[in-house]
Amino acid sequence: MVQQIKSCKQLMPYLRETIEDEGIEVGISEHLILDKLAIVKVDDYYAGLHLAAPPKAIDYLVVVDCECNSFVMYLLELKNVNSPKFLDIKAIHEKFDNTISDFLSKRFAGIFMNDSFKYKEILLYLVSDAYGLCGKYESYNEYRNFRERINKRDSLKTEMNLGNKMFRFRGKILKISYDMPPNPIIKRIS
């Protein structure tokens, strides 16, 4: 699948080697070589179609080869906002929905819907530092524990709102998770 993505003429202009948008960056495992992953800037693909009203789409699609025709796919939306009130959850849901229903299931169904490729995991993430705490905690769990202690009403509001909508792709039920940069670290799942 990784090679099909990289050799697709329609996707070649939108292939990247890093995952960065709006000053937010997602890490890639140091153990992962670039030949084993494909990073596609999905929203740039739609912008490149020059449609009067391009559909909203996520920032990145990342596919990692896990050997034996099995893969992990990351769908990533990166947002640089200084408060969770600036996260438009409805628009974020629309971006994931359009990406799954149009980009993966229609436009590039020959790659992503191909039954010879098996998905070990399909992971959806909103990556943001909306609470301004990036770098202050070792992990998102430490950060979440901090938030629960100081304000139980708001600590998981963003995560709960993201999880209100479920998505379906290739027989899997998916929901969006929230993480802080540089997480999630893109890696191979064995």
BELSUL-V813794 format. One record per residue. N is the residue number from 1. PHI is phi in degrees with one decimal (* if undefined). NEAR is the number of other C-alpha atoms within 8 Angstrom. D_LAST is the distance of its C-alpha to the last C-alpha in Angstrom with 1 decimal. Layout:
<<N/PHI/NEAR/D_LAST> <N/PHI/NEAR/D_LAST>>
//
This chain:
<<1/*/9/16.8> <2/-57.9/11/16.6> <3/-67.7/6/19.5> <4/-63.3/8/21.4> <5/-63.0/11/21.3> <6/-68.3/10/22.4> <7/-98.1/8/25.2> <8/-74.7/8/26.5> <9/-60.1/6/29.9> <10/-70.9/5/30.1> <11/-97.5/12/27.0> <12/-49.6/10/27.6> <13/-66.1/6/30.0> <14/-111.6/10/27.5> <15/-78.8/11/24.5> <16/-130.1/9/23.9> <17/-110.9/6/22.2> <18/-129.2/7/22.4> <19/-120.7/10/22.2> <20/-149.1/9/25.6> <21/-159.2/9/28.3> <22/56.3/7/31.4> <23/80.7/6/30.7> <24/-102.8/13/27.3> <25/-127.3/10/24.3> <26/-107.5/14/20.5> <27/-79.5/11/18.6> <28/-120.2/9/15.9> <29/-54.4/8/13.7> <30/-66.8/5/15.7> <31/-86.5/5/12.8> <32/-99.1/10/12.4> <33/-91.2/7/15.1> <34/-61.2/7/17.2> <35/-67.7/5/16.9> <36/-98.8/9/13.3> <37/-145.2/12/14.5> <38/-126.6/14/17.6> <39/-117.8/13/19.6> <40/-117.3/11/22.5> <41/-86.7/12/25.4> <42/-65.0/13/26.2> <43/-65.1/11/29.4> <44/-68.1/9/30.8> <45/-58.9/10/30.3> <46/-65.3/12/32.4> <47/-62.4/9/34.9> <48/-69.6/6/35.2> <49/-77.1/7/36.4> <50/55.5/7/39.6> <51/-80.7/7/40.1> <52/-59.8/4/42.8> <53/-134.8/4/40.5> <54/-64.5/9/36.8> <55/-65.5/7/34.4> <56/-68.5/9/32.6> <57/-145.9/12/29.0> <58/-66.6/14/26.1> <59/-75.8/12/25.8> <60/-135.5/14/22.3> <61/-118.3/13/19.7> <62/-127.0/11/16.5> <63/-117.6/12/14.1> <64/-117.8/13/11.0> <65/-76.2/13/10.0> <66/-106.2/11/6.4> <67/82.1/6/8.5> <68/54.7/4/10.7> <69/56.0/10/12.2> <70/-118.3/11/9.5> <71/-141.4/14/9.6> <72/-116.4/15/9.7> <73/-120.8/12/13.4> <74/-110.1/13/15.3> <75/-111.9/13/19.0> <76/-126.3/12/21.0> <77/-115.5/11/24.6> <78/-107.4/13/26.0> <79/-131.3/12/29.4> <80/-105.2/10/31.6> <81/-126.7/10/34.1> <82/-100.8/9/36.0> <83/-157.7/9/36.2> <84/-62.9/9/34.3> <85/-66.4/5/37.4> <86/-91.4/7/36.7> <87/-87.8/10/33.4> <88/-84.5/7/34.6> <89/-61.2/8/32.2> <90/-60.9/6/33.8> <91/-66.9/8/33.4> <92/-65.0/11/29.7> <93/-58.7/10/29.2> <94/-61.8/10/31.1> <95/-62.4/12/29.0> <96/-66.3/11/25.8> <97/-61.0/9/27.7> <98/-62.2/12/29.2> <99/-63.7/12/26.0> <100/-70.9/10/24.3> <101/-78.1/9/27.6> <102/-106.3/9/29.0> <103/-62.6/11/26.6> <104/-79.5/12/23.6> <105/-91.5/11/25.6> <106/-121.8/8/28.7> <107/-59.1/7/29.0> <108/-123.8/10/25.7> <109/-60.2/11/25.0> <110/-59.4/6/24.9> <111/-94.9/9/21.6> <112/-81.3/10/20.0> <113/-100.8/10/21.5> <114/-65.6/8/20.8> <115/-67.3/5/19.7> <116/-75.7/5/18.1> <117/-102.3/10/15.3> <118/-107.8/8/12.9> <119/-98.2/9/11.6> <120/-70.7/8/8.5> <121/-150.2/7/10.4> <122/-127.6/10/13.8> <123/-118.8/11/15.0> <124/-110.5/11/18.7> <125/-136.3/13/20.2> <126/-100.1/12/23.7> <127/-113.3/16/23.7> <128/-159.7/13/27.1> <129/-115.8/13/29.1> <130/-61.3/11/31.8> <131/-96.4/7/32.8> <132/67.5/7/33.3> <133/-113.3/9/31.3> <134/-58.2/8/28.7> <135/88.5/5/28.4> <136/-87.9/5/30.3> <137/-131.1/9/27.3> <138/-68.4/7/24.1> <139/-146.8/6/22.1> <140/-65.2/9/22.8> <141/-62.3/6/23.2> <142/-61.8/9/25.9> <143/-61.1/11/27.5> <144/-63.9/10/27.4> <145/-60.5/8/29.0> <146/-60.1/8/31.7> <147/-61.9/11/32.4> <148/-64.3/10/32.8> <149/-68.9/7/35.3> <150/-89.0/6/37.4> <151/-161.2/8/37.5> <152/-62.1/9/36.1> <153/-68.3/6/37.4> <154/-107.7/8/35.5> <155/-59.1/10/32.4> <156/-120.1/10/30.0> <157/-58.2/8/32.3> <158/-61.3/10/30.2> <159/-64.1/9/27.0> <160/-65.2/8/29.1> <161/-64.6/9/30.7> <162/-63.3/13/27.5> <163/-78.2/10/26.2> <164/-66.9/6/29.4> <165/-112.9/8/28.3> <166/-103.5/9/25.5> <167/-120.3/8/24.2> <168/-126.0/8/23.1> <169/-149.7/8/21.1> <170/49.3/5/20.0> <171/78.5/5/20.7> <172/-105.8/6/18.7> <173/-93.8/8/20.8> <174/-125.4/11/20.0> <175/-137.2/11/21.7> <176/-82.6/11/22.1> <177/-106.9/10/21.1> <178/-103.7/11/23.1> <179/-146.6/11/22.0> <180/-103.6/11/23.9> <181/-63.3/13/23.3> <182/-85.5/9/21.5> <183/-74.9/9/18.9> <184/-71.9/11/16.6> <185/-82.1/9/14.8> <186/-71.4/9/13.1> <187/-150.2/9/9.6> <188/-83.1/9/6.4> <189/-108.0/6/3.8> <190/-104.8/3/0.0>>
//
